[in-house]
Amino acid sequence: MRGPGADEPDQSTATDVPTGPAPVGTPDVRTPAPDGSGTPSHRDRTTDPAVAVPAPHDGRRVRGTWGHNAFVTGFLLGAGALLAYWFGHLILQASSVLILIVVSLFIAFGLNPVVRWLVHRGIRRSYSVLLVALGAIAALALFVLAIAPVVADQITTLTDNAPGWFDQLQNNSQIQRWDAQYGIIEKAKDYVTSGSLTKQLFGGVLGVGLAILAALGNAFVVIVLTLYFLASLDKVKQGLYRLAPASRRPRVQSLGDRILEGIGGYVSGAFVVALCAGLSTMVFLFIVGLGQYAVALAVVVAILDVIPMIGATLGAVVVSAIALATDVRTGIICIIFFVIYQQVENYLIYPRVMSKSVDIPGAVTVIAALVGASLLGVVGALLAIPTAAAILLLVREVFIRQQDTR
């Protein structure tokens, strides 16, 4: 039996403070703020990111990260420096082979336009490469068979006549005074005829033989590598182009094809310019009465003319010196001829031949040739101009375009 007021709720239970822990994520309201606003006097450590919650301590000593990172960084830098030094040393050891590879690539680029022309005429690329290779080898063999005996005879003639040229120098009054004081003509004559010059240049007979074998071996390696590069040039290009992102692949392919065409055009053009120089020199020497030396000197001029900037000048100096030793009047005519021909070559032949292959300012040509010659000698001078043209093309088409669109 319930007493009065039994149905009314117990007021004491409505104001009881819960004794259990507050739910996670709710503010702790058990301790009111000192100002009576009901705001908790401390922050909730489970939800407020401004409050750092210390990690449980497991009794182990926490190691500082600064010293650990510095040690790892120093170790990686040292290992990287040693690896770079080792890799650079390997490159220097293989520099001769790398030069042969680069020369083979440039020859392949120079012959590739002929291969493409045959492919466009309906001949398969493998057969086109075979035809071009056989044609190049046959032309080289015929050139050597036709020129080698003549060159050998004329070099022998030059060597036999060298002492006579020294005797002719004695007629000069200044040379006679120097010879009376120092005996320079007799010393030079004995030095040339005794074979000391050959020994110093080639290390004697054994050195000459080793130099010839090394040259033949390098020529064989260049021929084989050129054939491989010609046969697989398109596949190699496509494989390299696939390394670029798909969105930029057409642009990369366009630039790559333009660079390779420029290199091939430069190589072909250089041989055309050198051939013009050699043929012009041979015809001129026959006209002025130096026919006994014409073929050998023409070959020298053609080979030296391939070298940018200084090649034509070196060839002119060699021919003019021999002409002056033979006859002063003929030597002066040779000097005048080469001065005129170099102007014709620089302003008429070279621009017409190279206009479709390389587009490079004259100052950049000079700088590139000097840098290339200082790095790799004659080969560096030969490769410097097309390399500079390729770099300029990339700068114009990539960097400058990006700068213009910003």
C-alpha positions in Angstrom: 0.0 0.0 0.0 1.5 3.2 -1.3 1.5 6.3 0.8 0.6 9.7 -0.4 2.9 11.1 -3.1 4.1 7.6 -4.1 3.3 8.3 -7.8 5.5 11.4 -7.9 9.0 10.9 -9.2 11.9 10.8 -6.8 13.4 14.3 -7.0 16.6 13.2 -5.5 17.5 10.9 -8.5 17.0 13.7 -11.0 19.9 15.7 -9.7 22.3 12.9 -9.0 25.7 13.3 -10.6 26.7 10.2 -12.5 29.5 8.5 -10.9 30.9 6.6 -13.9 33.3 8.1 -16.5 32.0 10.4 -19.1 31.4 9.1 -22.6 34.3 9.5 -25.0 34.0 12.6 -27.1 31.9 14.6 -24.7 33.2 17.5 -22.6 34.0 16.9 -19.0 31.4 18.9 -17.0 32.0 17.5 -13.6 34.0 20.5 -12.5 32.3 23.8 -13.3 34.4 26.9 -14.3 35.3 29.3 -11.5 33.1 32.0 -13.2 30.0 29.8 -12.9 29.4 29.7 -16.7 29.4 26.0 -16.8 32.3 25.8 -19.2 34.7 23.0 -18.2 37.8 24.2 -16.5 40.1 21.9 -18.6 40.1 20.7 -22.1 39.0 17.3 -23.3 42.3 15.5 -24.0 40.7 12.9 -26.2 39.3 15.3 -28.9 41.2 18.6 -28.7 44.2 18.5 -31.1 45.9 21.3 -29.3 46.5 19.1 -26.3 49.4 16.7 -26.8 48.8 13.3 -25.4 52.1 11.8 -24.2 52.9 8.4 -25.5 53.1 5.6 -22.9 56.6 5.3 -21.5 58.0 1.8 -21.9 61.1 2.4 -19.8 63.5 2.5 -22.8 65.6 5.5 -23.5 64.3 7.5 -26.5 67.1 8.2 -28.9 67.4 11.7 -30.6 66.7 11.7 -34.3 69.1 14.5 -35.3 72.3 12.5 -34.7 70.8 9.5 -36.4 69.7 11.4 -39.5 73.1 13.2 -39.8 75.0 10.0 -39.7 72.8 8.4 -42.4 73.0 11.5 -44.6 76.8 11.6 -44.3 77.1 7.9 -45.0 74.9 8.3 -48.1 76.8 11.3 -49.4 80.1 9.6 -49.0 78.9 6.4 -50.7 77.4 8.5 -53.5 80.7 10.3 -54.0 82.7 7.1 -54.1 80.2 5.6 -56.5 80.4 8.6 -58.8 84.2 8.5 -58.7 84.2 4.8 -59.6 81.7 5.3 -62.4 83.7 8.2 -63.8 86.9 6.2 -63.7 85.1 3.4 -65.6 84.0 5.9 -68.2 87.5 7.2 -68.7 88.8 3.7 -69.1 86.2 3.0 -71.8 86.6 6.4 -73.5 88.2 5.0 -76.6 85.3 2.5 -77.1 82.7 5.2 -76.4 84.4 7.4 -79.0 84.1 4.6 -81.6 80.5 4.2 -80.7 79.7 7.9 -81.1 81.6 8.0 -84.5 79.6 4.9 -85.7 76.4 6.6 -84.7 77.2 9.7 -86.6 78.2 7.7 -89.7 75.0 5.8 -89.4 73.0 9.1 -89.2 74.9 10.3 -92.3 74.0 7.1 -94.3 70.5 6.9 -93.0 69.0 9.4 -95.5 70.3 7.1 -98.3 68.7 4.1 -96.6 65.4 6.0 -96.2 65.5 7.0 -99.9 65.8 3.4 -100.9 63.0 2.4 -98.5 60.7 5.0 -100.1 61.4 3.4 -103.5 59.9 0.1 -102.2 63.0 -1.7 -101.0 62.9 -3.3 -97.6 65.0 -1.7 -94.9 67.3 -4.7 -94.4 68.1 -4.9 -98.1 68.5 -1.1 -98.2 71.0 -1.2 -95.4 72.9 -4.1 -97.1 73.0 -2.2 -100.4 74.3 1.0 -98.7 76.9 -0.9 -96.7 78.1 -2.8 -99.8 78.2 0.5 -101.7 80.2 2.3 -99.0 82.6 -0.6 -98.6 83.1 -0.9 -102.4 83.7 2.8 -102.8 86.2 2.8 -99.9 88.0 -0.2 -101.3 88.2 1.3 -104.8 89.4 4.6 -103.4 92.2 2.9 -101.4 93.2 0.6 -104.4 93.2 3.6 -106.8 94.8 6.1 -104.5 97.1 4.1 -102.2 99.8 3.4 -104.8 99.8 7.0 -106.1 99.9 8.4 -102.6 102.7 6.0 -101.6 104.8 7.0 -104.6 104.1 10.7 -104.1 105.0 10.5 -100.4 108.2 8.8 -101.3 108.9 11.5 -103.8 108.2 14.2 -101.2 110.6 12.4 -98.8 113.3 12.1 -101.4 113.0 15.7 -102.4 113.0 17.1 -98.8 116.8 17.3 -98.6 116.8 19.2 -101.8 114.4 21.7 -100.4 116.7 22.2 -97.5 119.5 22.9 -99.9 117.3 25.5 -101.7 116.8 27.2 -98.3 120.5 27.9 -98.1 120.1 30.5 -100.9 118.3 32.8 -98.5 120.6 35.3 -96.9 118.8 35.2 -93.5 118.9 31.4 -93.5 122.6 31.5 -94.4 123.3 33.7 -91.4 121.4 31.5 -89.0 123.0 28.4 -90.5 126.5 29.9 -90.1 125.7 30.6 -86.4 123.7 27.5 -85.4 124.0 25.0 -88.3 120.2 24.6 -88.4 120.0 23.3 -92.0 122.5 20.5 -91.4 120.9 19.6 -88.1 117.4 19.5 -89.7 118.6 17.5 -92.6 120.2 14.9 -90.4 117.2 14.8 -88.1 114.8 14.1 -91.0 116.9 11.6 -92.9 118.2 9.6 -89.9 114.7 8.3 -88.9 114.7 9.9 -85.5 111.5 11.8 -86.4 109.7 8.5 -87.2 110.9 6.9 -84.1 109.7 9.7 -81.9 106.3 9.8 -83.7 105.6 6.1 -83.8 108.1 4.5 -81.5 110.1 2.8 -84.2 109.1 0.0 -86.5 107.1 -1.9 -83.8 105.2 1.3 -83.0 104.3 1.8 -86.6 103.0 -1.7 -86.9 101.0 -1.4 -83.7 99.6 1.9 -84.9 98.5 0.4 -88.2 96.9 -2.6 -86.5 95.1 -0.4 -84.0 93.8 1.8 -86.9 92.6 -1.3 -88.8 90.9 -2.7 -85.7 89.2 0.6 -85.0 88.0 0.8 -88.6 86.6 -2.7 -88.4 84.7 -1.9 -85.2 83.3 1.3 -86.7 82.1 -0.6 -89.7 80.4 -3.3 -87.7 78.8 -0.9 -85.3 77.6 1.3 -88.2 75.9 -1.6 -89.8 74.2 -2.6 -86.5 73.0 1.0 -85.9 71.7 1.4 -89.5 69.8 -1.9 -89.3 68.1 -1.1 -86.0 68.0 2.7 -86.1 64.2 2.9 -86.4 63.6 0.4 -83.6 66.0 2.2 -81.3 64.3 5.5 -81.9 60.9 4.1 -81.2 62.1 2.5 -78.1 63.5 5.7 -76.8 60.4 7.7 -77.7 58.3 5.3 -75.7 60.1 6.4 -72.6 58.4 9.8 -72.8 54.8 10.2 -71.4 52.0 9.4 -73.9 50.7 13.0 -73.8 54.1 14.4 -74.8 55.3 11.5 -77.1 54.4 13.1 -80.4 56.2 16.3 -79.5 59.3 14.3 -78.3 59.2 12.2 -81.5 59.0 15.4 -83.7 62.0 17.0 -81.9 64.0 13.7 -82.0 63.5 13.2 -85.7 64.5 16.8 -86.4 67.7 16.4 -84.3 68.6 13.1 -86.0 67.9 14.6 -89.5 70.1 17.6 -88.7 73.0 15.3 -87.5 72.7 13.2 -90.6 72.6 16.2 -92.9 75.6 17.7 -91.2 77.7 14.5 -91.6 76.7 14.1 -95.3 77.3 17.8 -95.9 80.8 17.7 -94.3 81.8 15.0 -96.6 80.5 16.9 -99.6 82.4 20.0 -98.6 85.6 18.0 -98.0 85.2 16.3 -101.4 84.8 19.7 -103.1 88.0 21.0 -101.4 90.0 17.9 -102.4 88.9 17.9 -106.0 89.5 21.7 -106.4 93.0 21.3 -104.9 93.9 18.4 -107.2 92.7 20.3 -110.3 94.6 23.4 -109.2 97.8 21.5 -108.5 97.8 19.9 -111.9 97.3 23.3 -113.5 100.2 25.0 -111.7 102.6 22.2 -112.5 102.6 20.2 -109.2 100.9 17.1 -110.7 103.5 14.8 -109.1 102.1 15.7 -105.7 98.5 16.5 -106.7 96.7 13.3 -105.6 98.5 13.0 -102.2 98.1 16.7 -101.3 94.4 16.6 -102.4 93.7 13.7 -100.1 95.4 15.6 -97.3 93.3 18.7 -97.9 90.1 16.6 -98.1 90.8 14.8 -94.8 91.8 18.0 -93.0 88.8 20.0 -94.4 86.4 17.7 -92.5 87.7 19.4 -89.3 85.7 22.5 -88.6 87.3 26.0 -88.6 91.0 25.0 -88.7 91.0 22.1 -91.1 90.9 24.0 -94.4 93.6 26.4 -93.0 95.9 23.4 -92.1 95.5 21.9 -95.5 96.3 25.2 -97.2 99.4 25.6 -95.0 100.7 22.1 -95.9 100.2 22.6 -99.7 101.5 26.1 -99.7 104.6 25.2 -97.8 105.5 22.4 -100.2 104.8 24.7 -103.2 107.0 27.4 -101.7 109.8 24.9 -101.2 109.4 23.8 -104.8 109.1 27.2 -106.4 108.5 30.6 -104.7 106.2 31.8 -107.5 104.1 28.6 -107.4 103.9 28.9 -103.6 102.6 32.5 -103.8 100.0 31.3 -106.4 98.9 28.5 -104.0 98.5 31.0 -101.2 96.3 33.2 -103.3 94.3 30.2 -104.5 93.5 29.0 -101.0 92.6 32.4 -99.7 90.1 32.8 -102.6 88.8 29.2 -102.3 88.2 29.5 -98.5 86.1 32.6 -99.1 84.1 30.7 -101.7 83.7 27.7 -99.5 82.8 29.8 -96.4 80.2 32.0 -98.2 78.9 29.9 -101.0 79.6 26.1 -100.7 79.2 25.6 -97.0 76.0 27.7 -96.5 74.3 26.0 -99.4 75.2 22.5 -98.3 74.5 23.0 -94.6 71.4 25.2 -94.9 69.0 22.3 -94.6 70.8 20.5 -91.8 72.1 22.8 -89.1 70.9 26.3 -88.0 73.5 27.7 -85.7 75.1 31.2 -85.4 78.7 31.7 -86.3 79.8 32.6 -82.7 78.3 29.4 -81.4 80.0 27.4 -84.1 83.4 28.8 -83.0 82.8 28.2 -79.3 81.4 24.7 -79.9 84.4 23.7 -82.0 86.9 25.0 -79.5 85.2 23.2 -76.6 84.8 20.0 -78.5 88.4 20.1 -79.6 89.6 20.7 -76.1 87.6 17.8 -74.7 88.0 15.1 -77.4 90.4 16.4 -79.9 89.6 16.1 -83.6 86.6 13.9 -82.9 85.2 16.4 -80.4 85.6 19.2 -83.0 83.7 17.1 -85.5 80.8 16.3 -83.1 80.6 19.7 -81.5 78.7 21.6 -84.2 75.8 19.1 -84.6 75.6 18.7 -80.8 75.4 22.5 -80.4 72.7 22.6 -83.1 70.7 20.0 -81.3 71.0 21.9 -78.0 69.9 25.1 -79.6 66.9 23.4 -81.2 65.8 22.1 -77.8 66.3 25.5 -76.2 64.2 27.2 -78.9 61.4 24.6 -79.1 61.1 23.8 -75.4 62.5 26.3 -73.0 61.8 29.5 -75.0 58.2 28.4 -75.8 57.6 27.7 -72.1 58.9 31.1 -71.2 56.7 32.8 -73.8 53.6 31.1 -72.5 54.1 32.2 -68.9 
